Amino acid sequence: MNPKEPLQEQSKIRTLLIRAELALKEDRFDEALAVLSGINIEEMATLQFDELQAIGALLNYLRDLAEEKKNSIVEKLQIVQISKNYLG
């Protein structure tokens, strides 16, 4: 194994993490998720603990954000249903 390979791999992962973070800051959630999805299992096995923590933090943030958006949609649907019942 070439000693430079892990460094190149870490560099690629760090680049992906930075891209995902920038996408999140610009509210491009689909792009951030796509970037994180681009990391395969073999690459995950080579990551350092801090890189795994960063991926976990980004995934937790996306999960929480998705839950908030889902709750917002449910509330809006309930309002529409109540309005429909009131008018109908």
Disulfide bonds with the S-S distance in Angstrom:
none
